[in-house]
Amino acid sequence: MQPQGKTTMKANQEVLNNLSSRSSFLDFVFLIFDVFSK
């Protein structure tokens, strides 16, 4: 039971990391879009 909870926690952490990196990537894309639209 304990190891499974650990892996679930790790999986959640990876998902959160992916989400944060994706949001920063989107911020970067929107920043470039802003520059080109002006």
C-alpha contacts under 8 A as a table, 3 or more apart, distances in Angstrom:
res1	aa1	res2	aa2	distance
1	M	4	Q	5.47
1	M	5	G	6.54
2	Q	5	G	5.29
2	Q	6	K	6.43
3	P	6	K	4.96
3	P	7	T	6.33
4	Q	7	T	5.17
4	Q	8	T	6.20
5	G	8	T	5.06
5	G	9	M	6.17
6	K	9	M	5.09
6	K	10	K	6.25
7	T	10	K	4.93
7	T	11	A	6.05
8	T	11	A	5.03
8	T	12	N	6.16
9	M	12	N	5.14
9	M	13	Q	6.24
10	K	13	Q	5.00
10	K	14	E	6.27
11	A	14	E	5.08
11	A	15	V	6.26
12	N	15	V	5.06
12	N	16	L	6.18
13	Q	16	L	5.06
13	Q	17	N	6.12
14	E	17	N	4.99
14	E	18	N	6.11
15	V	18	N	5.05
15	V	19	L	6.14
16	L	19	L	5.04
16	L	20	S	6.15
17	N	20	S	5.18
17	N	21	S	6.15
18	N	21	S	5.22
18	N	22	R	5.97
19	L	22	R	5.01
19	L	23	S	6.10
20	S	23	S	5.16
20	S	24	S	6.26
21	S	24	S	5.17
21	S	25	F	6.11
22	R	25	F	4.95
22	R	26	L	6.18
23	S	26	L	4.97
23	S	27	D	6.17
24	S	27	D	4.92
24	S	28	F	6.23
25	F	28	F	5.01
25	F	29	V	6.30
26	L	29	V	4.97
26	L	30	F	6.13
27	D	30	F	5.16
27	D	31	L	6.06
28	F	31	L	5.04
28	F	32	I	6.37
29	V	32	I	5.21
29	V	33	F	6.13
30	F	33	F	4.82
30	F	34	D	6.04
31	L	34	D	5.09
31	L	35	V	6.39
32	I	35	V	5.08
32	I	36	F	6.29
33	F	36	F	5.24
33	F	37	S	6.05
34	D	37	S	5.23
34	D	38	K	6.44
35	V	38	K	5.64
